[in-house]
Amino acid sequence: MGSTEYTKMAVNSTNDRAWSGCAVLFLRCCNPGSDLLTFYKDKHGKFSMFKVIKLTLTDVAGGLDGYEILKLHDADPFLGVELKFMDALPCKRFLDSYACGSLLQFLSQHASRLLTLPDEVAMEAVLKAGTHILDHDLKNTELCLQHIHQSQPVRLRDDEVTQLEQQLQNSYAPPAQTPQEVPKNCFLFQKRVFDDRPLTSADQQRFAAHVGRDWKRVGRALQKNCRALKGTAIDNLAYEYEREGLYEQAYQLLGRFIQSEGRSARLGRLISALEESKLTNMAEIMLDIQPRE
């Protein structure tokens, strides 16, 4: 079977969920004194480290479905992350993001925010499937998919990972409280009150740096009440700034919204659009919400 035929078969199998495979991602921080293993081994830092990995995988695999973390382990000097893929499509997205460096970029961004590491901290990664080091074959996505498919998981999800997953879900559940009246010029997010201030250039930069390929989804949520984003405006932005990449496309989207709406371009409207787009993690980033441990 040729590689092209294999890719078609693997991606088509997402309809019946027949495809599965396993890979191990080895991660480490290149900055002296910034050790991912140290965070993982610390009882207080373990959850934050897990959330960094989970957010990174969500970014690169295009969501929460089609894969799961089976185990985290000490592979000194690396932190090993054993992954099971139950669907070829998120696995291909993962491989594409890994090959182009997006995975390390997202990892650095989330680690800087949640682990109090320096901005743009340098990261290193190695990807293996069984005995195969996939870094040598990243230009051949079909071959990497075959190696991952041939490397079937040999264990169920580790109990520690199950507990961390549950802790992560609980961290998004707001504590029970009596209904509260929202002050004027404020809005609620996760039952917390935030100042509904006008969007700034700093918000624009933060949005562009983190939203990635989801910027168009957010744009379609914003366009419902923004004339400047109606019709083909979003597709036109994508075409006009295609060469500049996702950062510039997202930056221009929010810039167009701010320019059109003036003082009505407020933080609350952006957070509502992020919630509508199922991008709760991105809303947390915009509001600089730190994880509850």
Secondary structure, DSSP 8 states (H G I E B T S, - for coil): --HHHHHHHHHHGGGTT---EEEEEEEEE-STT--HHHHHHSTTHHHHHHHHHHHHHHHHHTSSSSEEEEEEEEETTEEEEEEEES-HHHHHHHHHHHHHTHHHHHHHHHHHHHS---TT--EEEEEEETTEEGGGGTT-HHHHHHHHHHS---S---HHHHHHHHHHHHHHS----------TTEEEETTEEEE--B--HHHHHHHHHH-GGGHHHHHHHHGGG-GGGSTTHHHHHHHHTTTT-HHHHHHHHHHHHHHHHGGG-BHHHHHHHHHHTT-HHHHHHHHT-----
